[in-house]
C-alpha cells in the first residue's frame, strides 16, 4: 500500500510540475495588465499578448485540474 501511495505522490508531483508554467503564464499576464505599460519585459506591455498568455495559462491550469482531481480522490481512498 505504501508503494501505491508513493507512486501516486510521484504522479501528483509530475502533474503539478507540468501545470506550473500555466500558473506562471497567468501571473505574468495579470502583471502585464496591471503594470500599465511599465512591465519589465516589453511584450507584457501589449494587451493582446497578455490576453493570449492568460488564456494559454488558463488552458494548462484547467488541464492540470482535470488530471489531478482524480489522483487526489484516489489518494484519499488509499489513506483510509
C-alpha positions as CSV (number, residue, x, y, z in Angstrom):
1,X,0.0,0.0,0.0
2,X,2.8,2.4,0.7
3,X,4.2,1.7,-2.7
4,X,0.9,2.7,-4.3
5,X,0.9,5.9,-2.2
6,X,4.4,6.6,-3.2
7,X,3.7,6.1,-6.9
8,X,0.5,8.2,-6.6
9,X,2.5,11.0,-4.9
10,X,5.0,10.9,-7.8
11,X,2.2,11.2,-10.4
12,X,0.7,14.1,-8.5
13,X,4.1,15.8,-8.4
14,X,4.6,15.3,-12.2
15,X,1.2,16.8,-13.0
16,X,1.9,19.8,-10.8
17,X,5.3,20.3,-12.4
18,X,3.7,20.2,-15.9
19,X,1.0,22.6,-14.7
20,X,3.4,25.1,-13.2
21,X,4.2,27.0,-16.4
22,X,0.4,27.6,-16.8
23,X,0.2,29.4,-13.4
24,X,3.4,31.4,-14.2
25,X,1.8,32.5,-17.6
26,X,-1.4,33.5,-15.8
27,X,0.7,35.5,-13.3
28,X,2.7,37.2,-16.0
29,X,-0.4,38.1,-18.0
30,X,-2.1,39.6,-15.0
31,X,1.1,41.5,-14.1
32,X,1.2,42.9,-17.7
33,X,-2.4,44.1,-17.3
34,X,-1.7,45.8,-14.0
35,X,1.7,47.3,-14.9
36,X,0.1,50.0,-17.1
37,X,2.8,50.0,-19.7
38,X,5.8,49.8,-17.4
39,X,6.4,46.0,-17.4
40,X,9.9,44.6,-17.0
41,X,9.5,42.7,-20.4
42,X,8.3,44.8,-23.3
43,X,5.8,42.2,-24.7
44,X,3.9,42.4,-21.3
45,X,3.0,46.0,-22.3
46,X,0.9,44.6,-25.1
47,X,-2.7,43.8,-24.0
48,X,-3.2,41.3,-26.8
49,X,-0.1,39.4,-25.7
50,X,-1.3,39.4,-22.1
51,X,-4.7,38.1,-23.0
52,X,-3.0,35.3,-25.0
53,X,-0.7,34.2,-22.3
54,X,-3.5,34.3,-19.7
55,X,-5.7,32.1,-22.0
56,X,-2.9,29.7,-22.6
57,X,-2.1,29.6,-18.9
58,X,-5.8,29.0,-18.1
59,X,-5.9,26.1,-20.5
60,X,-2.9,24.5,-18.9
61,X,-4.4,25.1,-15.4
62,X,-7.7,23.5,-16.4
63,X,-5.8,20.5,-17.9
64,X,-3.9,20.2,-14.6
65,X,-7.1,20.4,-12.6
66,X,-8.8,17.7,-14.7
67,X,-5.7,15.4,-14.3
68,X,-5.0,16.0,-10.6
69,X,-8.5,15.8,-9.2
70,X,-8.9,12.0,-9.8
71,X,-5.4,11.5,-8.4
72,X,-6.4,13.3,-5.2
73,X,-9.6,11.3,-4.9
74,X,-7.6,8.0,-5.4
75,X,-5.1,9.2,-2.8
76,X,-7.9,9.9,-0.3
77,X,-9.2,6.4,-0.8
78,X,-5.8,4.9,-0.2
79,X,-5.3,6.9,3.0
80,X,-8.4,5.4,4.6
